[in-house]
Amino acid sequence: MGDTGCVFCAIAAGESAGHRVFADGTAVAFLDARPLFPGHVLVVPRRHAETLTDLPVDEVGPFFTRVQRIAGAVERGMGAAGSFVAANNRVSQSVPHFHVHVVPRNRKDGLRGFFWPRTRYASEEEAAEVAARVRAAL
């Protein structure tokens, strides 16, 4: 399982089986073993990083350029009308190696919006307070 004991690192290194669709020095993309739909791909940085915030800044742009390329390929290859591109950061992250899901989508495919309930802020004041907290953390 690679130097880190990580299953995604092992797939990236070719030490474990995975249906690869892309690999270069920056990223590796392979089919999700439990896809939402056929063609559901995971894109991972070749170098181990547990979360997006652990990915070195100079690697973020090149990595997401690969995600963009894979998203287009998934849509074209699967004859999909679009795609759902998402990543978890720690919470709900089944493998502690940063990865982006690229899922082919079509209208009326059965996937309904996001997988969690959406809400509204109680007031404009609450929204302003939350925005201020995020700005302050930057």
The 8 nearest C-alpha neighbors of each residue, nearest first, counted from 0:
[[1, 9, 4, 6, 5, 8, 2, 14],
 [0, 2, 9, 4, 8, 3, 5, 12],
 [1, 3, 4, 0, 5, 8, 9, 47],
 [2, 4, 5, 1, 0, 8, 47, 6],
 [5, 3, 0, 1, 2, 6, 8, 9],
 [6, 4, 8, 3, 0, 7, 1, 9],
 [5, 7, 9, 0, 8, 10, 4, 1],
 [8, 6, 10, 9, 5, 11, 96, 43],
 [7, 9, 11, 5, 1, 10, 6, 12],
 [10, 8, 0, 1, 14, 6, 12, 15],
 [9, 11, 15, 7, 13, 12, 8, 14],
 [12, 10, 8, 9, 13, 27, 7, 45],
 [13, 11, 9, 10, 14, 8, 1, 15],
 [12, 14, 10, 11, 15, 9, 16, 17],
 [13, 15, 9, 12, 10, 16, 0, 1],
 [16, 14, 10, 9, 13, 17, 0, 6],
 [17, 15, 10, 14, 18, 13, 9, 19],
 [16, 18, 19, 10, 29, 15, 30, 13],
 [17, 19, 29, 30, 20, 16, 31, 28],
 [20, 18, 29, 17, 21, 28, 30, 22],
 [19, 21, 29, 28, 18, 22, 30, 27],
 [22, 20, 28, 27, 19, 29, 23, 26],
 [23, 21, 27, 26, 28, 24, 20, 19],
 [22, 24, 25, 26, 27, 21, 45, 65],
 [23, 25, 26, 45, 22, 27, 46, 44],
 [26, 24, 45, 23, 44, 62, 61, 27],
 [27, 25, 44, 45, 43, 23, 22, 24],
 [26, 28, 22, 43, 21, 42, 11, 45],
 [29, 27, 42, 21, 41, 20, 19, 43],
 [28, 30, 19, 18, 20, 40, 41, 17],
 [31, 29, 40, 18, 39, 41, 32, 19],
 [30, 32, 34, 40, 33, 39, 41, 29],
 [31, 33, 34, 30, 17, 18, 39, 29],
 [34, 32, 31, 35, 39, 30, 36, 37],
 [35, 33, 36, 31, 39, 32, 37, 38],
 [34, 36, 39, 33, 37, 102, 31, 38],
 [37, 35, 34, 39, 38, 102, 103, 104],
 [38, 36, 39, 34, 35, 103, 77, 102],
 [37, 39, 40, 36, 73, 103, 77, 30],
 [40, 38, 102, 34, 37, 101, 31, 36],
 [41, 39, 30, 101, 31, 29, 100, 38],
 [42, 40, 100, 28, 29, 99, 31, 98],
 [41, 43, 28, 99, 98, 27, 66, 40],
 [44, 42, 98, 27, 26, 45, 97, 28],
 [43, 45, 26, 46, 25, 27, 62, 47],
 [44, 46, 26, 25, 27, 11, 43, 47],
 [45, 47, 44, 48, 8, 25, 26, 43],
 [48, 46, 96, 45, 49, 8, 44, 97],
 [49, 47, 53, 54, 96, 50, 97, 46],
 [48, 50, 96, 97, 95, 53, 47, 51],
 [51, 49, 97, 53, 52, 88, 48, 96],
 [52, 50, 54, 53, 97, 88, 49, 48],
 [51, 53, 50, 54, 55, 49, 88, 48],
 [54, 52, 50, 51, 48, 49, 55, 97],
 [53, 55, 51, 48, 52, 56, 59, 58],
 [56, 54, 58, 57, 53, 59, 52, 48],
 [57, 55, 58, 59, 54, 60, 52, 53],
 [56, 58, 55, 59, 60, 61, 54, 62],
 [57, 59, 56, 55, 61, 60, 62, 54],
 [60, 58, 62, 56, 61, 57, 63, 54],
 [61, 59, 63, 62, 58, 64, 57, 56],
 [60, 62, 64, 58, 63, 59, 65, 25],
 [63, 61, 59, 65, 64, 60, 58, 25],
 [62, 64, 66, 65, 60, 61, 67, 59],
 [63, 65, 61, 67, 62, 66, 60, 68],
 [64, 66, 68, 63, 62, 67, 69, 61],
 [67, 65, 63, 69, 68, 64, 70, 42],
 [68, 66, 64, 70, 65, 69, 63, 71],
 [67, 69, 65, 71, 66, 70, 64, 72],
 [68, 70, 72, 66, 71, 67, 73, 65],
 [71, 69, 67, 73, 72, 68, 101, 66],
 [70, 72, 74, 68, 69, 73, 75, 67],
 [71, 73, 69, 75, 74, 70, 76, 68],
 [74, 72, 76, 70, 71, 75, 77, 69],
 [73, 75, 79, 71, 72, 77, 76, 78],
 [76, 74, 78, 72, 73, 77, 71, 79],
 [77, 75, 73, 72, 78, 74, 79, 38],
 [76, 78, 79, 74, 75, 73, 38, 103],
 [77, 79, 75, 76, 74, 80, 73, 103],
 [80, 78, 74, 77, 81, 104, 103, 105],
 [79, 81, 105, 104, 74, 78, 82, 106],
 [82, 80, 104, 79, 74, 103, 105, 83],
 [83, 81, 103, 104, 102, 84, 74, 101],
 [82, 84, 102, 101, 103, 85, 104, 81],
 [85, 83, 101, 100, 82, 102, 99, 86],
 [86, 84, 100, 99, 83, 101, 87, 102],
 [87, 85, 99, 100, 98, 88, 84, 97],
 [86, 88, 92, 91, 89, 90, 85, 98],
 [87, 89, 50, 90, 92, 86, 51, 97],
 [90, 88, 92, 87, 91, 50, 95, 49],
 [89, 91, 92, 88, 87, 93, 95, 86],
 [92, 90, 93, 87, 89, 88, 94, 86],
 [91, 93, 89, 90, 87, 94, 88, 95],
 [92, 94, 91, 95, 89, 90, 96, 87],
 [93, 95, 96, 92, 6, 7, 5, 97],
 [96, 94, 49, 92, 97, 93, 89, 50],
 [97, 95, 49, 94, 48, 47, 98, 50],
 [98, 96, 50, 49, 48, 51, 43, 95],
 [99, 97, 43, 42, 41, 86, 96, 100],
 [98, 100, 86, 42, 41, 85, 101, 43],
 [99, 101, 41, 85, 84, 40, 86, 102],
 [102, 100, 84, 40, 39, 83, 70, 41],
 [103, 101, 39, 83, 82, 100, 104, 84],
 [102, 104, 82, 79, 74, 81, 73, 39],
 [105, 103, 82, 81, 79, 80, 102, 83],
 [106, 104, 80, 108, 79, 107, 81, 103],
 [105, 107, 108, 104, 80, 109, 81, 110],
 [106, 108, 109, 105, 110, 111, 104, 80],
 [109, 107, 105, 106, 110, 104, 111, 36],
 [110, 108, 107, 111, 106, 105, 104, 112],
 [111, 109, 108, 112, 107, 113, 104, 114],
 [110, 112, 109, 113, 114, 108, 107, 115],
 [113, 111, 110, 114, 115, 109, 116, 83],
 [112, 114, 115, 111, 116, 117, 110, 83],
 [113, 115, 112, 116, 111, 110, 117, 85],
 [116, 114, 113, 117, 112, 118, 111, 91],
 [115, 117, 118, 114, 113, 112, 119, 111],
 [116, 118, 115, 119, 113, 114, 112, 120],
 [119, 117, 116, 120, 121, 115, 122, 113],
 [120, 118, 121, 117, 122, 126, 123, 125],
 [119, 121, 122, 126, 125, 118, 123, 124],
 [120, 122, 119, 125, 123, 126, 124, 118],
 [123, 121, 124, 125, 120, 126, 119, 127],
 [122, 124, 126, 125, 127, 120, 121, 128],
 [125, 123, 127, 122, 126, 128, 121, 129],
 [124, 126, 128, 122, 127, 123, 129, 120],
 [125, 127, 123, 129, 124, 128, 120, 130],
 [126, 128, 124, 130, 125, 129, 123, 131],
 [129, 127, 131, 125, 126, 130, 124, 132],
 [128, 130, 132, 126, 131, 127, 125, 133],
 [129, 131, 127, 133, 128, 132, 126, 134],
 [132, 130, 134, 128, 129, 133, 135, 127],
 [133, 131, 129, 135, 130, 134, 136, 128],
 [132, 134, 136, 130, 135, 131, 129, 137],
 [135, 133, 131, 137, 136, 132, 130, 129],
 [136, 134, 132, 137, 133, 131, 130, 129],
 [135, 137, 133, 134, 132, 131, 130, 129],
 [136, 134, 135, 133, 132, 131, 130, 129]]
